[in-house]
Amino acid sequence: MKIRRFSVELTTRSLRIALTGALICSAIFPPAHGSAQSSSSLETFPGELPKPIATRVAKEWFFAFRSGQVDRRKLSDAVNNELSASVLQKEMRTLQRFGTPRSFEYLRVARFGGLPTYEVVVSFANTERKVIEGIAFDGNGKLAGIDFEIVAPENAPAH
């Protein structure tokens, strides 16, 4: 996964959106988009997030993008300015076509510009395809980058 200045790449095997702003990650405030998993309390974590928290936050952002109901107050200014309604709609349709997520598994934290980007693997009930979600946050806890990379087994038919 590369964090780049806003790009959209559509192929049969991947949809990638990388949205970047200032990648200074010292704290995070989980998004509250109305899901049962959302936390009502404000949480601050210096440095890297614990695996369960990173997984929960990735799950919340996945569902926000999948529903098309992204709380723009939780986006960095750069991401907010770059995430158009049409890009959000494309992302929503792509994520919805995989059906119900079966699991969210923490993969790793990768460093981009010396800052943590959390990667979580999303598996689905009705397909072998998976999504690797990468998320990064700025120093204010706002989403500064997100990436959904679709991974298919070698023998999977193209959509």
NUROKOL-904365 format. One record per atom (N, C-alpha, C): residue number from 0; residue in one letter; chain; atom name; y, z negated, x negated. Coordinates in steps of 0.001 Angstrom, whole numbers, always signed. Each point is the difference from the previous one (the first is absolute). Example, Ala and Ser with C-alpha at 12.3 -4.5 7.8 and 13.67 -1.06 7.14 Angstrom:
<kolros>
[kolro 0; a; A; N; [-5690; -7800; -13190]],
[kolro 0; a; A; CA; [+1190; +0; +890]],
[kolro 0; a; A; C; [+1200; +0; -900]],
[kolro 1; s; A; N; [+1050; +720; +350]],
[kolro 1; s; A; CA; [+1190; -60; -820]],
[kolro 1; s; A; C; [+1090; -730; +770]],
</kolros>
This chain:
<kolros>
[kolro 0; m; A; N; [-1172; +0; -839]],
[kolro 0; m; A; CA; [+1172; +0; +839]],
[kolro 0; m; A; C; [+1227; +0; -878]],
[kolro 1; k; A; N; [+926; +872; +295]],
[kolro 1; k; A; CA; [+1277; +13; -698]],
[kolro 1; k; A; C; [+1071; -469; +962]],
[kolro 2; i; A; N; [+897; -795; -495]],
[kolro 2; i; A; CA; [+1177; -353; +775]],
[kolro 2; i; A; C; [+1060; +1006; -428]],
[kolro 3; r; A; N; [+478; +763; +938]],
[kolro 3; r; A; CA; [+968; +1047; -288]],
[kolro 3; r; A; C; [+1183; -135; +935]],
[kolro 4; r; A; N; [+1033; +701; -330]],
[kolro 4; r; A; CA; [+1140; +84; +904]],
[kolro 4; r; A; C; [-479; +808; +1185]],
[kolro 5; f; A; N; [-97; -515; +1148]],
[kolro 5; f; A; CA; [-460; +536; +1263]],
[kolro 5; f; A; C; [-664; +1376; -55]],
[kolro 6; s; A; N; [-1280; +15; +235]],
[kolro 6; s; A; CA; [-696; +1278; +98]],
[kolro 6; s; A; C; [-1033; -72; +1097]],
[kolro 7; v; A; N; [-264; +1135; +608]],
[kolro 7; v; A; CA; [-1028; +96; +1012]],
[kolro 7; v; A; C; [-930; +1117; -428]],
[kolro 8; e; A; N; [-1287; -292; -53]],
[kolro 8; e; A; CA; [-995; +971; -423]],
[kolro 8; e; A; C; [-1095; +14; +1055]],
[kolro 9; l; A; N; [-156; +1106; +724]],
[kolro 9; l; A; CA; [-1018; +107; +1028]],
[kolro 9; l; A; C; [-1104; +925; -477]],
[kolro 10; t; A; N; [-1213; -507; -40]],
[kolro 10; t; A; CA; [-1159; +821; -297]],
[kolro 10; t; A; C; [-1111; -439; +925]],
[kolro 11; t; A; N; [-1131; +667; -73]],
[kolro 11; t; A; CA; [-1114; -417; +843]],
[kolro 11; t; A; C; [-571; -1320; -469]],
[kolro 12; r; A; N; [+212; -371; -1224]],
[kolro 12; r; A; CA; [-572; -1236; -527]],
[kolro 12; r; A; C; [+1008; -1114; -217]],
[kolro 13; s; A; N; [+1282; +286; +86]],
[kolro 13; s; A; CA; [+928; -1105; -214]],
[kolro 13; s; A; C; [+1328; +217; +690]],
[kolro 14; l; A; N; [+573; -1085; +409]],
[kolro 14; l; A; CA; [+1381; -34; +462]],
[kolro 14; l; A; C; [+630; -1102; -812]],
[kolro 15; r; A; N; [+969; +352; -770]],
[kolro 15; r; A; CA; [+603; -976; -885]],
[kolro 15; r; A; C; [+1481; -93; +315]],
[kolro 16; i; A; N; [+435; -1200; +188]],
[kolro 16; i; A; CA; [+1426; -259; +119]],
[kolro 16; i; A; C; [+318; -1068; -1028]],
[kolro 17; a; A; N; [+820; +340; -915]],
[kolro 17; a; A; CA; [+438; -999; -963]],
[kolro 17; a; A; C; [+1492; -180; +209]],
[kolro 18; l; A; N; [+376; -1168; +360]],
[kolro 18; l; A; CA; [+1398; -308; +261]],
[kolro 18; l; A; C; [+423; -1051; -1010]],
[kolro 19; t; A; N; [+1018; +304; -765]],
[kolro 19; t; A; CA; [+397; -979; -988]],
[kolro 19; t; A; C; [+1466; -345; +107]],
[kolro 20; g; A; N; [+288; -1153; -411]],
[kolro 20; g; A; CA; [+1351; -503; -149]],
[kolro 20; g; A; C; [+2; -805; -1269]],
[kolro 21; a; A; N; [+702; -1051; -20]],
[kolro 21; a; A; CA; [-11; -891; -1152]],
[kolro 21; a; A; C; [-1299; -782; +40]],
[kolro 22; l; A; N; [-826; +179; -998]],
[kolro 22; l; A; CA; [-1297; -673; -16]],
[kolro 22; l; A; C; [+108; -1275; -825]],
[kolro 23; i; A; N; [+612; -996; +590]],
[kolro 23; i; A; CA; [+86; -1313; -628]],
[kolro 23; i; A; C; [-709; -949; +933]],
[kolro 24; c; A; N; [-1196; -394; -356]],
[kolro 24; c; A; CA; [-821; -783; +919]],
[kolro 24; c; A; C; [-71; -1449; -467]],
[kolro 25; s; A; N; [+778; -846; +642]],
[kolro 25; s; A; CA; [-79; -1411; -341]],
[kolro 25; s; A; C; [-297; -850; +1223]],
[kolro 26; a; A; N; [+164; +589; +1187]],
[kolro 26; a; A; CA; [-280; -737; +1227]],
[kolro 26; a; A; C; [-403; +986; +1076]],
[kolro 27; i; A; N; [-668; -489; +1035]],
[kolro 27; i; A; CA; [-424; +859; +1103]],
[kolro 27; i; A; C; [+108; -758; +1303]],
[kolro 28; f; A; N; [+427; +708; +1024]],
[kolro 28; f; A; CA; [+60; -543; +1336]],
[kolro 28; f; A; C; [-870; +900; +861]],
[kolro 29; p; A; N; [-1140; -466; +489]],
[kolro 29; p; A; CA; [-916; +861; +745]],
[kolro 29; p; A; C; [+661; +579; +1239]],
[kolro 30; p; A; N; [-288; +1269; +316]],
[kolro 30; p; A; CA; [+563; +607; +1196]],
[kolro 30; p; A; C; [-584; -636; +1250]],
[kolro 31; a; A; N; [+824; -137; +1009]],
[kolro 31; a; A; CA; [-479; -514; +1276]],
[kolro 31; a; A; C; [+204; +1098; +1023]],
[kolro 32; h; A; N; [-1053; +763; +278]],
[kolro 32; h; A; CA; [+126; +1126; +925]],
[kolro 32; h; A; C; [-730; -250; +1297]],
[kolro 33; g; A; N; [-283; -1263; +283]],
[kolro 33; g; A; CA; [-599; -330; +1272]],
[kolro 33; g; A; C; [-1515; -97; -20]],
[kolro 34; s; A; N; [-628; +173; -1138]],
[kolro 34; s; A; CA; [-1461; -104; -47]],
[kolro 34; s; A; C; [-403; -1465; -32]],
[kolro 35; a; A; N; [-1234; -242; +378]],
[kolro 35; a; A; CA; [-515; -1369; +12]],
[kolro 35; a; A; C; [-53; -568; -1412]],
[kolro 36; q; A; N; [-72; +873; -1006]],
[kolro 36; q; A; CA; [-108; -470; -1363]],
[kolro 36; q; A; C; [+1361; -348; -617]],
[kolro 37; s; A; N; [+1090; +328; +659]],
[kolro 37; s; A; CA; [+1315; -233; -578]],
[kolro 37; s; A; C; [+284; -1482; -139]],
[kolro 38; s; A; N; [+663; -327; -1068]],
[kolro 38; s; A; CA; [+378; -1381; -235]],
[kolro 38; s; A; C; [+1390; -229; +561]],
[kolro 39; s; A; N; [+192; -1106; +696]],
[kolro 39; s; A; CA; [+1319; -292; +541]],
[kolro 39; s; A; C; [+864; -739; -1008]],
[kolro 40; s; A; N; [-605; -492; -1082]],
[kolro 40; s; A; CA; [+773; -734; -991]],
[kolro 40; s; A; C; [+364; +897; -1170]],
[kolro 41; l; A; N; [+1091; -319; -628]],
[kolro 41; l; A; CA; [+472; +727; -1163]],
[kolro 41; l; A; C; [-728; -527; -1220]],
[kolro 42; e; A; N; [-621; +919; -749]],
[kolro 42; e; A; CA; [-753; -415; -1178]],
[kolro 42; e; A; C; [+584; +684; -1227]],
[kolro 43; t; A; N; [+157; -745; -1067]],
[kolro 43; t; A; CA; [+512; +556; -1241]],
[kolro 43; t; A; C; [-1014; -272; -1101]],
[kolro 44; f; A; N; [-324; +1039; -762]],
[kolro 44; f; A; CA; [-966; -122; -1072]],
[kolro 44; f; A; C; [+606; +550; -1274]],
[kolro 45; p; A; N; [+262; -854; -992]],
[kolro 45; p; A; CA; [+499; +518; -1266]],
[kolro 45; p; A; C; [-1119; +755; -711]],
[kolro 46; g; A; N; [+329; +1085; -651]],
[kolro 46; g; A; CA; [-1012; +762; -728]],
[kolro 46; g; A; C; [-907; +761; +928]],
[kolro 47; e; A; N; [-1288; +50; -362]],
[kolro 47; e; A; CA; [-965; +752; +787]],
[kolro 47; e; A; C; [-477; -796; +1206]],
[kolro 48; l; A; N; [-323; +723; +1060]],
[kolro 48; l; A; CA; [-520; -622; +1212]],
[kolro 48; l; A; C; [-1475; -358; -171]],
[kolro 49; p; A; N; [-429; -1077; +615]],
[kolro 49; p; A; CA; [-1448; -275; +32]],
[kolro 49; p; A; C; [-712; +1117; +768]],
[kolro 50; k; A; N; [-1238; +295; -357]],
[kolro 50; k; A; CA; [-753; +1099; +615]],
[kolro 50; k; A; C; [-28; -67; +1531]],
[kolro 51; p; A; N; [-274; -1161; +606]],
[kolro 51; p; A; CA; [-41; -29; +1474]],
[kolro 51; p; A; C; [+1348; +328; +641]],
[kolro 52; i; A; N; [+1082; -424; -635]],
[kolro 52; i; A; CA; [+1336; +286; +544]],
[kolro 52; i; A; C; [+319; +1482; -164]],
[kolro 53; a; A; N; [-280; +564; -1160]],
[kolro 53; a; A; CA; [+241; +1434; -234]],
[kolro 53; a; A; C; [-796; +840; +991]],
[kolro 54; t; A; N; [-1231; -392; +267]],
[kolro 54; t; A; CA; [-843; +728; +950]],
[kolro 54; t; A; C; [+569; -103; +1404]],
[kolro 55; r; A; N; [+407; -1189; +394]],
[kolro 55; r; A; CA; [+574; -188; +1340]],
[kolro 55; r; A; C; [+1286; +809; +180]],
[kolro 56; v; A; N; [+840; -24; -1013]],
[kolro 56; v; A; CA; [+1264; +730; +86]],
[kolro 56; v; A; C; [-256; +1511; +59]],
[kolro 57; a; A; N; [-947; +488; -800]],
[kolro 57; a; A; CA; [-349; +1427; +43]],
[kolro 57; a; A; C; [-524; +372; +1383]],
[kolro 58; k; A; N; [-801; -855; +577]],
[kolro 58; k; A; CA; [-549; +236; +1341]],
[kolro 58; k; A; C; [+1125; +88; +1025]],
[kolro 59; e; A; N; [+949; -910; -79]],
[kolro 59; e; A; CA; [+1121; +11; +938]],
[kolro 59; e; A; C; [+818; +1280; -126]],
[kolro 60; w; A; N; [+260; +438; -1248]],
[kolro 60; w; A; CA; [+757; +1234; -191]],
[kolro 60; w; A; C; [-803; +1222; +435]],
[kolro 61; f; A; N; [-1311; -12; -215]],
[kolro 61; f; A; CA; [-842; +1098; +471]],
[kolro 61; f; A; C; [+165; +159; +1513]],
[kolro 62; f; A; N; [-131; -1106; +733]],
[kolro 62; f; A; CA; [+113; +78; +1455]],
[kolro 62; f; A; C; [+1415; +373; +448]],
[kolro 63; a; A; N; [+995; -413; -733]],
[kolro 63; a; A; CA; [+1375; +389; +334]],
[kolro 63; a; A; C; [+174; +1517; -122]],
[kolro 64; f; A; N; [-497; +579; -1106]],
[kolro 64; f; A; CA; [+110; +1447; -173]],
[kolro 64; f; A; C; [-917; +734; +972]],
[kolro 65; r; A; N; [-1175; -532; +244]],
[kolro 65; r; A; CA; [-952; +641; +919]],
[kolro 65; r; A; C; [+542; +39; +1422]],
[kolro 66; s; A; N; [+744; -1007; +393]],
[kolro 66; s; A; CA; [+583; -49; +1346]],
[kolro 66; s; A; C; [+1343; +733; +65]],
[kolro 67; g; A; N; [+571; +298; -1164]],
[kolro 67; g; A; CA; [+1321; +630; -22]],
[kolro 67; g; A; C; [+1113; -983; +297]],
[kolro 68; q; A; N; [-315; -1285; -40]],
[kolro 68; q; A; CA; [+984; -1027; +329]],
[kolro 68; q; A; C; [+325; -821; -1238]],
[kolro 69; v; A; N; [+727; +621; -897]],
[kolro 69; v; A; CA; [+395; -627; -1254]],
[kolro 69; v; A; C; [+1328; -714; +217]],
[kolro 70; d; A; N; [+24; -1265; -347]],
[kolro 70; d; A; CA; [+1237; -777; +98]],
[kolro 70; d; A; C; [+876; +364; -1194]],
[kolro 71; r; A; N; [+999; +821; +230]],
[kolro 71; r; A; CA; [+840; +510; -1079]],
[kolro 71; r; A; C; [+795; -1097; -701]],
[kolro 72; r; A; N; [+145; -1148; +622]],
[kolro 72; r; A; CA; [+673; -1126; -669]],
[kolro 72; r; A; C; [-816; -506; -1175]],
[kolro 73; k; A; N; [-1294; +320; -31]],
[kolro 73; k; A; CA; [-896; -461; -1057]],
[kolro 73; k; A; C; [-160; +1036; -1111]],
[kolro 74; l; A; N; [+757; +1102; +63]],
[kolro 74; l; A; CA; [-45; +1049; -1014]],
[kolro 74; l; A; C; [+1175; -137; -951]],
[kolro 75; s; A; N; [-218; +358; -1257]],
[kolro 75; s; A; CA; [+1135; +50; -928]],
[kolro 75; s; A; C; [+951; +1084; +489]],
[kolro 76; d; A; N; [+1239; -36; -447]],
[kolro 76; d; A; CA; [+975; +1007; +414]],
[kolro 76; d; A; C; [-467; +1406; -345]],
[kolro 77; a; A; N; [-560; +168; -1200]],
[kolro 77; a; A; CA; [-446; +1331; -421]],
[kolro 77; a; A; C; [-1121; +514; +903]],
[kolro 78; v; A; N; [-976; -848; +289]],
[kolro 78; v; A; CA; [-1108; +412; +858]],
[kolro 78; v; A; C; [+498; +268; +1405]],
[kolro 79; n; A; N; [+851; -853; +505]],
[kolro 79; n; A; CA; [+542; +171; +1343]],
[kolro 79; n; A; C; [+732; +1330; +127]],
[kolro 80; n; A; N; [+770; +352; -1011]],
[kolro 80; n; A; CA; [+741; +1257; +33]],
[kolro 80; n; A; C; [-909; +1218; -98]],
[kolro 81; e; A; N; [-1134; -145; -680]],
[kolro 81; e; A; CA; [-880; +1135; -248]],
[kolro 81; e; A; C; [-1097; +178; +1038]],
[kolro 82; l; A; N; [-318; -1027; +758]],
[kolro 82; l; A; CA; [-1074; +86; +983]],
[kolro 82; l; A; C; [+550; +562; +1310]],
[kolro 83; s; A; N; [-127; +1312; +155]],
[kolro 83; s; A; CA; [+495; +646; +1215]],
[kolro 83; s; A; C; [-980; -206; +1145]],
[kolro 84; a; A; N; [+476; +231; +1209]],
[kolro 84; a; A; CA; [-861; -117; +1175]],
[kolro 84; a; A; C; [-1156; +987; -74]],
[kolro 85; s; A; N; [+236; +1199; -496]],
[kolro 85; s; A; CA; [-1076; +993; -71]],
[kolro 85; s; A; C; [-1061; -395; -1027]],
[kolro 86; v; A; N; [+402; -574; -1127]],
[kolro 86; v; A; CA; [-966; -453; -999]],
[kolro 86; v; A; C; [-822; -1150; +567]],
[kolro 87; l; A; N; [+638; -928; +686]],
[kolro 87; l; A; CA; [-710; -1118; +607]],
[kolro 87; l; A; C; [-991; +503; +1048]],
[kolro 88; q; A; N; [+391; +983; +801]],
[kolro 88; q; A; CA; [-896; +554; +1018]],
[kolro 88; q; A; C; [-1222; +672; -631]],
[kolro 89; k; A; N; [+205; +736; -1094]],
[kolro 89; k; A; CA; [-1121; +635; -699]],
[kolro 89; k; A; C; [-954; -1048; -542]],
[kolro 90; e; A; N; [+559; -1040; -578]],
[kolro 90; e; A; CA; [-826; -1080; -550]],
[kolro 90; e; A; C; [-786; -676; +1107]],
[kolro 91; m; A; N; [+653; -284; +1104]],
[kolro 91; m; A; CA; [-641; -651; +1131]],
[kolro 91; m; A; C; [-1179; +839; +503]],
[kolro 92; r; A; N; [+216; +1283; +214]],
[kolro 92; r; A; CA; [-1074; +874; +501]],
[kolro 92; r; A; C; [-1164; +67; -992]],
[kolro 93; t; A; N; [+303; +76; -1275]],
[kolro 93; t; A; CA; [-1057; +70; -1013]],
[kolro 93; t; A; C; [-835; -1269; -2]],
[kolro 94; l; A; N; [+640; -1152; +4]],
[kolro 94; l; A; CA; [-736; -1263; -38]],
[kolro 94; l; A; C; [-785; -234; +1291]],
[kolro 95; q; A; N; [+530; +435; +1126]],
[kolro 95; q; A; CA; [-682; -192; +1276]],
[kolro 95; q; A; C; [-1280; +823; +105]],
[kolro 96; r; A; N; [-27; +1157; -632]],
[kolro 96; r; A; CA; [-1168; +878; +162]],
[kolro 96; r; A; C; [-1273; -589; -615]],
[kolro 97; f; A; N; [+121; -1015; -823]],
[kolro 97; f; A; CA; [-1176; -620; -593]],
[kolro 97; f; A; C; [-628; -1055; +903]],
[kolro 98; g; A; N; [+646; -326; +1078]],
[kolro 98; g; A; CA; [-553; -971; +937]],
[kolro 98; g; A; C; [+281; -1433; -411]],
[kolro 99; t; A; N; [-844; -881; +480]],
[kolro 99; t; A; CA; [+185; -1435; -196]],
[kolro 99; t; A; C; [-399; -426; -1412]],
[kolro 100; p; A; N; [+885; -682; -706]],
[kolro 100; p; A; CA; [-381; -520; -1316]],
[kolro 100; p; A; C; [-1111; -1039; +144]],
[kolro 101; r; A; N; [-963; +69; -899]],
[kolro 101; r; A; CA; [-1111; -949; -7]],
[kolro 101; r; A; C; [+274; -1150; -965]],
[kolro 102; s; A; N; [+627; +331; -1150]],
[kolro 102; s; A; CA; [+254; -1052; -986]],
[kolro 102; s; A; C; [+1175; +364; -903]],
[kolro 103; f; A; N; [+571; -1040; -581]],
[kolro 103; f; A; CA; [+1069; +113; -989]],
[kolro 103; f; A; C; [-467; -810; -1200]],
[kolro 104; e; A; N; [-184; +663; -1138]],
[kolro 104; e; A; CA; [-502; -680; -1191]],
[kolro 104; e; A; C; [+971; +168; -1158]],
[kolro 105; y; A; N; [+381; -1114; -576]],
[kolro 105; y; A; CA; [+884; +10; -1172]],
[kolro 105; y; A; C; [-689; +765; -1122]],
[kolro 106; l; A; N; [+708; +948; -606]],
[kolro 106; l; A; CA; [-547; +769; -1108]],
[kolro 106; l; A; C; [+537; -520; -1324]],
[kolro 107; r; A; N; [+1317; -19; -128]],
[kolro 107; r; A; CA; [+609; -434; -1259]],
[kolro 107; r; A; C; [+1509; -62; +154]],
[kolro 108; v; A; N; [+608; -545; -1010]],
[kolro 108; v; A; CA; [+1442; +98; -141]],
[kolro 108; v; A; C; [+223; +902; -1210]],
[kolro 109; a; A; N; [+807; +1020; +187]],
[kolro 109; a; A; CA; [+324; +930; -1076]],
[kolro 109; a; A; C; [+1463; -206; -369]],
[kolro 110; r; A; N; [+336; +304; -1215]],
[kolro 110; r; A; CA; [+1378; -179; -458]],
[kolro 110; r; A; C; [+709; +1350; -55]],
[kolro 111; f; A; N; [+1139; +80; +623]],
[kolro 111; f; A; CA; [+877; +1164; -69]],
[kolro 111; f; A; C; [+1368; -511; -394]],
[kolro 112; g; A; N; [+468; +420; -1150]],
[kolro 112; g; A; CA; [+1272; -503; -493]],
[kolro 112; g; A; C; [-59; -1494; -286]],
[kolro 113; g; A; N; [-1193; -494; -326]],
[kolro 113; g; A; CA; [-156; -1414; -300]],
[kolro 113; g; A; C; [-77; -896; +1218]],
[kolro 114; l; A; N; [-26; +593; +1172]],
[kolro 114; l; A; CA; [-2; -781; +1239]],
[kolro 114; l; A; C; [-1286; +227; +786]],
[kolro 115; p; A; N; [-460; -996; +754]],
[kolro 115; p; A; CA; [-1264; +137; +723]],
[kolro 115; p; A; C; [+88; +893; +1229]],
[kolro 116; t; A; N; [-999; +875; +126]],
[kolro 116; t; A; CA; [-236; +789; +1203]],
[kolro 116; t; A; C; [-1421; -319; +422]],
[kolro 117; y; A; N; [-155; -466; +1219]],
[kolro 117; y; A; CA; [-1293; -470; +484]],
[kolro 117; y; A; C; [-742; +1137; +665]],
[kolro 118; e; A; N; [-1289; +156; -342]],
[kolro 118; e; A; CA; [-818; +1053; +576]],
[kolro 118; e; A; C; [-1130; -635; +801]],
[kolro 119; v; A; N; [-142; +473; +1237]],
[kolro 119; v; A; CA; [-1000; -506; +933]],
[kolro 119; v; A; C; [-751; +1197; +576]],
[kolro 120; v; A; N; [-1332; -90; +72]],
[kolro 120; v; A; CA; [-827; +1067; +552]],
[kolro 120; v; A; C; [-236; -278; +1481]],
[kolro 121; v; A; N; [+331; +998; +834]],
[kolro 121; v; A; CA; [-206; -89; +1441]],
[kolro 121; v; A; C; [-1209; +856; +354]],
[kolro 122; s; A; N; [-1013; -614; +625]],
[kolro 122; s; A; CA; [-1188; +719; +470]],
[kolro 122; s; A; C; [+67; +93; +1524]],
[kolro 123; f; A; N; [-639; +1040; +535]],
[kolro 123; f; A; CA; [+68; +256; +1436]],
[kolro 123; f; A; C; [-1388; +10; +626]],
[kolro 124; a; A; N; [-60; -314; +1280]],
[kolro 124; a; A; CA; [-1265; -105; +710]],
[kolro 124; a; A; C; [-675; +1355; +213]],
[kolro 125; n; A; N; [+766; +1066; +165]],
[kolro 125; n; A; CA; [-597; +1270; +398]],
[kolro 125; n; A; C; [+74; +1114; -1049]],
[kolro 126; t; A; N; [+295; -327; -1242]],
[kolro 126; t; A; CA; [+64; +1023; -1035]],
[kolro 126; t; A; C; [-289; -622; -1364]],
[kolro 127; e; A; N; [-479; +829; -908]],
[kolro 127; e; A; CA; [-221; -470; -1370]],
[kolro 127; e; A; C; [+1283; +49; -821]],
[kolro 128; r; A; N; [+1009; +669; +515]],
[kolro 128; r; A; CA; [+1274; +58; -714]],
[kolro 128; r; A; C; [+598; -1397; -83]],
[kolro 129; k; A; N; [+760; -206; -1057]],
[kolro 129; k; A; CA; [+687; -1274; -202]],
[kolro 129; k; A; C; [+1457; +300; -340]],
[kolro 130; v; A; N; [+831; -980; +162]],
[kolro 130; v; A; CA; [+1401; +87; -388]],
[kolro 130; v; A; C; [+237; -1070; -1056]],
[kolro 131; i; A; N; [+594; +403; -1116]],
[kolro 131; i; A; CA; [+458; -974; -979]],
[kolro 131; i; A; C; [+1494; -154; +231]],
[kolro 132; e; A; N; [+370; -1193; +424]],
[kolro 132; e; A; CA; [+1406; -299; +288]],
[kolro 132; e; A; C; [+587; -731; -1191]],
[kolro 133; g; A; N; [+1116; +495; -492]],
[kolro 133; g; A; CA; [+742; -672; -1056]],
[kolro 133; g; A; C; [+1350; -435; +543]],
[kolro 134; i; A; N; [+386; -1239; -262]],
[kolro 134; i; A; CA; [+1286; -510; +478]],
[kolro 134; i; A; C; [+718; -738; -1116]],
[kolro 135; a; A; N; [+1312; +120; -23]],
[kolro 135; a; A; CA; [+844; -711; -972]],
[kolro 135; a; A; C; [+1241; -508; +723]],
[kolro 136; f; A; N; [+566; -1065; -528]],
[kolro 136; f; A; CA; [+1145; -645; +636]],
[kolro 136; f; A; C; [+1110; -234; -1004]],
[kolro 137; d; A; N; [+1242; +13; +496]],
[kolro 137; d; A; CA; [+1128; -268; -877]],
[kolro 137; d; A; C; [+235; -1506; -102]],
[kolro 138; g; A; N; [+1006; -394; -754]],
[kolro 138; g; A; CA; [+290; -1410; -230]],
[kolro 138; g; A; C; [+431; -756; +1243]],
[kolro 139; n; A; N; [+333; +724; +1067]],
[kolro 139; n; A; CA; [+370; -633; +1260]],
[kolro 139; n; A; C; [-1168; -70; +976]],
[kolro 140; g; A; N; [-1192; +413; -455]],
[kolro 140; g; A; CA; [-1167; -31; +865]],
[kolro 140; g; A; C; [-95; +1175; +944]],
[kolro 141; k; A; N; [+804; +1027; -237]],
[kolro 141; k; A; CA; [-22; +1176; +876]],
[kolro 141; k; A; C; [-919; +1066; -586]],
[kolro 142; l; A; N; [-605; +774; +883]],
[kolro 142; l; A; CA; [-908; +1054; -418]],
[kolro 142; l; A; C; [+763; +1035; -819]],
[kolro 143; a; A; N; [-389; +138; -1271]],
[kolro 143; a; A; CA; [+662; +932; -905]],
[kolro 143; a; A; C; [-877; +1203; -309]],
[kolro 144; g; A; N; [-1267; -51; +393]],
[kolro 144; g; A; CA; [-890; +1128; -219]],
[kolro 144; g; A; C; [-1275; -168; +787]],
[kolro 145; i; A; N; [-500; +1104; +548]],
[kolro 145; i; A; CA; [-1282; -21; +703]],
[kolro 145; i; A; C; [-681; +1329; -234]],
[kolro 146; d; A; N; [-1301; -48; -96]],
[kolro 146; d; A; CA; [-782; +1193; -284]],
[kolro 146; d; A; C; [-1318; -114; +742]],
[kolro 147; f; A; N; [-335; +1012; +807]],
[kolro 147; f; A; CA; [-1296; +64; +666]],
[kolro 147; f; A; C; [-730; +1206; -569]],
[kolro 148; e; A; N; [-1029; -260; -791]],
[kolro 148; e; A; CA; [-774; +1093; -583]],
[kolro 148; e; A; C; [-1349; +66; +703]],
[kolro 149; i; A; N; [-303; +1157; +565]],
[kolro 149; i; A; CA; [-1248; +186; +721]],
[kolro 149; i; A; C; [-1065; +453; -985]],
[kolro 150; v; A; N; [-1118; -720; +16]],
[kolro 150; v; A; CA; [-1098; +286; -909]],
[kolro 150; v; A; C; [-1214; +371; +847]],
[kolro 151; a; A; N; [-613; +1135; -342]],
[kolro 151; a; A; CA; [-1174; +451; +740]],
[kolro 151; a; A; C; [-1183; +130; -945]],
[kolro 152; p; A; N; [-1191; -259; +505]],
[kolro 152; p; A; CA; [-1188; +244; -823]],
[kolro 152; p; A; C; [-89; +1479; -359]],
[kolro 153; e; A; N; [-665; +301; -1091]],
[kolro 153; e; A; CA; [-119; +1393; -472]],
[kolro 153; e; A; C; [-509; +954; +1064]],
[kolro 154; n; A; N; [-952; -430; +818]],
[kolro 154; n; A; CA; [-616; +884; +975]],
[kolro 154; n; A; C; [+654; -25; +1372]],
[kolro 155; a; A; N; [+1127; -670; +128]],
[kolro 155; a; A; CA; [+672; -103; +1307]],
[kolro 155; a; A; C; [+646; +1328; +372]],
[kolro 156; p; A; N; [-155; +422; +1254]],
[kolro 156; p; A; CA; [+659; +1235; +428]],
[kolro 156; p; A; C; [+1510; -194; +58]],
[kolro 157; a; A; N; [+747; +1050; -282]],
[kolro 157; a; A; CA; [+1457; -58; +44]],
[kolro 157; a; A; C; [+454; -33; +1450]],
[kolro 158; h; A; N; [+1065; -754; +264]],
[kolro 158; h; A; CA; [+611; -29; +1346]],
[kolro 158; h; A; C; [+1042; +1057; +112]],
</kolros>
